[in-house]
C-alpha cells in the first residue's frame, strides 16, 4: 500500500492511520536505512484505504528540533486529538542506534483541523494580480450547509474573500470550459452563481457559505459541481453538513 520510490527515504514505518471526513489520513515516519539516523514525520492520504497519495516533494509534515535537541527525531503515535479548531498529533521521541527502540513521551504539535490536503492548501492569487479558481468533481448535495476551512491573507478586507458557485453538469456533447472561456457563462443552478454568493471573509475552519442569505436546502439530493473563486485565500477543505 505504501512503498518507497525514488523520492523517498528507504525506511518507512511507525504508521498511524485515522479517518477525517471523506479520507483516511496516514502519519508515517521515514528514515535513511537501519543505522543511527533521524526519523521524519510525513503525511499521506487515501479515499479508500488502499491507494495512497503523498507530498510530491516528500517534505516533512511535522518538524523535530535541531541537531542534538531532545526532540531531534520524532515519530507519530496514535490519531490526533481534537481541541477546538485544532488537531493535536501525539508524537514520541525515538532514539535510534545506541539506544535502540526506546520510546519516550514527547510533545504534541498543533495542526489546523481538517486541513490535511496532500499539497498543502489550495491557494488563490498572492498579490491580487490574479484570481484563483477551483472546480471540484461531481458530488451529491446531501446536506443544507456548505462550510469552508479557509484562511485569508492579511490584506485590505475588501481584497480577500472566497465565493462559491454551484454548477450542473453540461448537456451531453458540450464542454463547460468553452462556455467559461467564450461566453462567460457557467451551468450554475439558478440563484447559486458567484454574484449570488455572500463573500466569505476571515479565518475559520467551518465558515458557512450563503447565497443571498440562503443555504443549500433547495439543492438537497441534486448532483453538483462546486466552483470556488479565491482571492488572497488558502482553502484547506470543505464539507456539506446538516447544521
JOCOR-V475554 format. One line per field, one symbol per residue. phi: phi as a letter, one per 20 degrees, with the letter a starting at -180 (. if undefined). psi: psi as a letter, one per 30 degrees, with the letter a starting at -180 (. if undefined). burial: I if it has 9 or more other ideal C-beta (glycine too) atoms within 8 Angstrom, else O. Layout:
# JOCOR-V475554
phi->???
psi->???
burial->???
This chain:
# JOCOR-V475554
phi->.bcfcfeeffdcaleccbdcmecedddcdcbenefgadececcbbbecndeddcggelffecdeffgnffdgcccfbnffefbmedddfedcecedpfdfmfdcfccddecffldeegdnffdefecmfcdeccdfffbdfdbdcecdebcdfecggfecacccdddeffggnddfgffffedmcceefgnceffeffgecndbebffdcclndeegfdgnefbdddeddclcddeabbdcdc
psi->ejkkafflkfjkahkkklkjbglkkkklkkliafakakkkklkllkfffekkklkefhlkekkaalkflfheklkkjlklkkjbglkjkkllkjjkceikgjkkkblkkklkkhhikegalkkakeggflkkkkkllklkjgafkkkkjkkklilkeffjlklkkjllkllkfkkeeeeeeefgklilkkghleffkjkkllklfhkkkljhgkagefgkfkklkkjkjkjhkkjelllklg.
burial->OIOOOOOIIOIIOIIIOOOOOOIIIIIIIIIOOOOOIOIIIIIIIIOOOOOIOIIOOIOOOIOIOOOOOOIIIIIIIOOIOOOOOIIIIIIIIIIIOOOOOOOOOIOOOOIIIIIIIIOOIIIIIOOOOOOIOIIIOOIOIOIIIIIIIIOIOOOOOOIIIIIIIIIIOIOOOOOIOIIIOOOOOIIIIOIIIIOOIOOIOOOIIOIOIIIOOOIIOOIIOOOIIIIIIIIIIIIIIIOIOOO
